[in-house]
Amino acid sequence: MKKGGIGGANTNKTGLKFEKDTDFSELVDKLPGYKVVEINFNDKKITRGFEVRRGNDLVGKIMSQYRFYDFLAEIGLDNFNSKQWKPDEAFINFENNTVYIVEKKWQETEGSVDEKLLGFGNKRRLYQRLLDKAENPFAVQFIFVGNSSFFGKDKYRDSFEMLRGDGIKIMLDEYDMVYFGLY
């Protein structure tokens, strides 16, 4: 019987290329007509935030992990949920008043990922409940980005049907930038 998997630290190593290939700020910066500018927060947090510009116009912001809560503070919201969630990436599109929460998962072996996937609908509802309290409420879209070599298999068909029923958009290996309102 095989003991242990190659998860944990090894998953972090093997998933680094996936994280780099799916870095939203880098991909947006490559779009014709768009420019991504890092925001200087003058603090010691290691996560970063970016403004997204089309020409001179501010289109939105990309905020990851705890930077999402900096955005909430900017719009006068306190997190009243009982827990702080740290989205892998959040794109706040000011043109269509939508917050796109992105959760990424690189997977090589079976494990707890199945249970994690099915919690995304609840997380989307928690983010929506929070952003409904803004003076100008934001719609919330929740996107799961995974590697097709693992999640592209038929065994995820049922899970993905459930996720879609909960309003979760599934993207494998790459982003559909039109979905985010970026052309």
C-alpha positions in Angstrom: 0.0 0.0 0.0 1.4 3.4 -1.0 1.9 5.7 2.0 1.4 9.4 1.7 0.9 11.5 -1.4 2.8 14.2 -3.1 0.7 16.9 -1.7 1.7 19.5 0.8 5.0 21.1 0.1 5.4 19.2 -3.1 2.1 20.5 -4.4 3.4 24.0 -3.6 6.5 23.3 -5.7 4.6 21.8 -8.7 1.8 24.4 -8.5 4.2 27.4 -8.7 4.2 27.3 -12.5 0.4 27.1 -12.6 0.2 30.1 -10.2 2.6 32.1 -12.4 0.8 31.1 -15.6 -2.6 32.2 -14.1 -1.4 35.4 -12.4 -4.3 37.7 -13.3 -2.3 40.9 -13.1 0.3 39.7 -15.5 -2.3 38.4 -17.9 -4.3 41.7 -17.8 -1.1 43.7 -18.3 -0.5 41.8 -21.6 -3.9 42.7 -23.0 -3.8 45.3 -25.8 -4.7 48.8 -24.4 -4.5 47.8 -20.7 -1.9 48.7 -18.2 -1.5 47.3 -14.6 0.1 49.6 -12.0 1.1 48.4 -8.6 -0.5 50.2 -5.7 1.8 51.5 -3.0 0.1 50.8 0.3 3.0 51.9 2.5 2.6 48.9 4.8 4.4 45.6 5.5 1.8 43.2 4.0 3.5 40.9 1.5 0.4 40.7 -0.8 0.1 43.2 -3.5 -2.7 45.2 -5.2 -2.9 46.8 -8.6 -4.9 49.3 -10.5 -6.1 48.3 -14.0 -6.1 51.0 -16.5 -7.3 51.3 -20.1 -5.5 54.4 -21.4 -5.9 56.9 -18.6 -9.1 55.4 -17.3 -9.3 53.4 -14.1 -11.1 50.2 -15.0 -10.7 48.4 -11.7 -8.4 46.9 -9.1 -6.8 43.5 -8.6 -6.5 42.7 -4.9 -5.3 39.4 -3.5 -5.7 37.8 -0.1 -5.7 40.4 2.7 -5.6 43.2 0.1 -9.3 42.5 -0.6 -10.0 43.9 2.9 -8.1 47.0 2.0 -10.6 47.5 -0.9 -13.5 46.9 1.5 -12.1 49.6 3.8 -11.8 52.0 0.8 -15.5 51.6 0.1 -16.4 52.0 3.8 -17.2 48.3 4.6 -16.1 46.3 7.6 -16.0 42.6 7.4 -19.0 41.5 9.4 -18.6 37.8 8.4 -17.3 35.7 11.2 -14.2 34.8 9.2 -11.8 36.6 6.8 -11.5 34.8 3.5 -8.4 35.3 1.5 -9.2 35.1 -2.2 -6.4 34.0 -4.4 -7.3 37.0 -6.6 -10.1 39.5 -6.7 -10.7 41.7 -9.7 -13.0 44.7 -8.9 -14.4 46.0 -12.2 -15.7 49.5 -11.7 -17.2 49.6 -15.1 -19.7 46.9 -14.5 -19.7 47.2 -10.6 -18.7 43.5 -10.2 -16.2 41.8 -7.9 -14.7 38.6 -9.4 -13.4 36.3 -6.8 -10.9 33.9 -8.2 -9.9 30.7 -6.4 -7.1 28.7 -8.0 -6.3 25.0 -7.4 -3.5 23.0 -8.9 -4.0 19.3 -8.2 -2.1 16.2 -9.1 -3.5 13.6 -6.7 -6.9 13.0 -5.1 -7.5 14.3 -1.6 -9.6 16.9 0.2 -10.0 19.0 -3.0 -13.5 17.5 -3.7 -14.9 18.9 -0.4 -13.2 22.2 -0.9 -14.7 22.6 -4.4 -18.2 22.1 -3.1 -17.8 24.9 -0.5 -17.3 27.6 -3.2 -21.1 28.3 -3.5 -21.2 29.1 0.1 -18.2 31.3 -0.1 -19.7 33.2 -3.1 -22.8 33.8 -1.0 -20.7 35.1 1.9 -18.9 37.6 -0.3 -22.2 38.7 -1.9 -23.7 39.2 1.5 -20.8 41.4 2.4 -20.7 43.5 -0.8 -24.5 44.0 -0.7 -23.9 46.3 2.2 -21.8 48.7 0.1 -23.3 52.1 -0.6 -23.3 51.1 -4.2 -23.6 47.3 -4.0 -21.4 45.1 -6.1 -22.4 41.9 -7.9 -20.2 39.0 -7.0 -18.9 36.4 -9.5 -16.9 33.5 -8.2 -14.5 31.7 -10.5 -12.7 28.5 -10.0 -9.4 28.1 -12.0 -7.9 24.7 -12.0 -5.5 22.6 -14.1 -7.1 20.6 -16.9 -4.7 17.7 -16.5 -6.5 16.9 -13.2 -9.9 18.7 -13.2 -10.6 18.0 -16.9 -11.4 14.4 -16.2 -15.0 13.1 -16.3 -15.0 12.3 -12.6 -15.5 16.1 -11.9 -18.6 16.4 -14.1 -21.0 16.0 -11.2 -19.1 18.4 -9.0 -18.9 21.0 -11.8 -22.6 20.7 -12.4 -23.2 21.5 -8.8 -20.8 24.4 -8.9 -22.4 25.9 -12.0 -25.8 25.5 -10.2 -24.3 27.6 -7.4 -23.3 30.3 -9.8 -19.6 29.3 -10.0 -17.7 29.9 -13.3 -15.2 27.1 -14.1 -12.0 27.9 -16.1 -9.4 25.3 -16.7 -5.8 26.5 -17.3 -6.7 29.9 -18.5 -9.0 32.9 -18.1 -11.8 34.0 -20.3 -11.0 37.8 -20.1 -14.3 38.7 -21.8 -16.1 37.2 -18.8 -14.3 39.7 -16.6 -15.4 42.6 -18.8 -11.9 43.0 -20.3 -11.7 42.9 -24.1 
